[in-house]
Amino acid sequence: MSHAPKCSASEAISDSFLHGEHFLLGRELLPFSLRHFLLLKSFDSPVLLGGMVGFRDIQLAVRVCSTGSDKELRDSLKRPSLRWRLWERYTRYLNVSVSLKAFSDYFDDYLPPFPFWPTPGQGESRCEPYVVCAARLVGSGADRDKVMNMGLGEVVTWSLAKIEAEGHELKTLMTDTEVEILRKYDRMEADGTAPWLKRKEAA
């Protein structure tokens, strides 16, 4: 059984550029990037990592994913403008379950079509493969800030395209953990339970 992704890097790149618009609590969420991912992870956000979620967790995740720079985020937290203070007041009564569903749709839209990470909440980190892919791009001359702020699916698929262009076998450049994850997704495709197959059927 092959442990490589089921679609080519070129097909994955095409899919990674097709996204919907995402709005939550009156703010537009930016493309979900490595910067957003690492910030949410540094805040131990249960919105990303799983666990009990309260309205403040949702508010923080919206701040992170709707701000375009670290300075903008810091200012909204440490020196909030009147606009941010009013936003905090009027969003404290949000529906947590509805907001979590919106975040789930947002993550699904921007994450790559062939996951390289374990399911959150099982004691393993999603982070390593994304950082490795970003490091490949930056190491080959890509602008660091652009890589940090592009959609995560694009980071992964551009990285895979670079590997394919160099003539390497994808599976030989993966960690043992990544290979095992892809085996898991091979099994899910075989028995029809893969979530991306369900999304394609719905479309």
Stockholm file with secondary structure:
# STOCKHOLM 1.0

chainA/1-203         MSHAPKCSASEAISDSFLHGEHFLLGRELLPFSLRHFLLLKSFDSPVLLGGMVGFRDIQLAVRVCSTGSDKELRDSLKRPSLRWRLWERYTRYLNVSVSLKAFSDYFDDYLPPFPFWPTPGQGESRCEPYVVCAARLVGSGADRDKVMNMGLGEVVTWSLAKIEAEGHELKTLMTDTEVEILRKYDRMEADGTAPWLKRKEAA
#=GR chainA/1-203 SS CCCSCSSCHHHHHHHHTCCCCCEETTEECCCCBHHHHHHHHHTTCHHHHCSCCCHHHHHHHHHHHHCSSHHHHHHHHHSCCHHHHHHHHHTTTCCHHHHHHHHHHHHHHHSCSSCCSCCTTSSCCSHHHHHHHHHHHHHTTCCHHHHHHSBHHHHHHHHHHHHHHTTCCGGGGSCHHHHHHHHHHHHHHHHTCCHHHHHHHHC
#=GC SS_cons         CCCSCSSCHHHHHHHHTCCCCCEETTEECCCCBHHHHHHHHHTTCHHHHCSCCCHHHHHHHHHHHHCSSHHHHHHHHHSCCHHHHHHHHHTTTCCHHHHHHHHHHHHHHHSCSSCCSCCTTSSCCSHHHHHHHHHHHHHTTCCHHHHHHSBHHHHHHHHHHHHHHTTCCGGGGSCHHHHHHHHHHHHHHHHTCCHHHHHHHHC
//
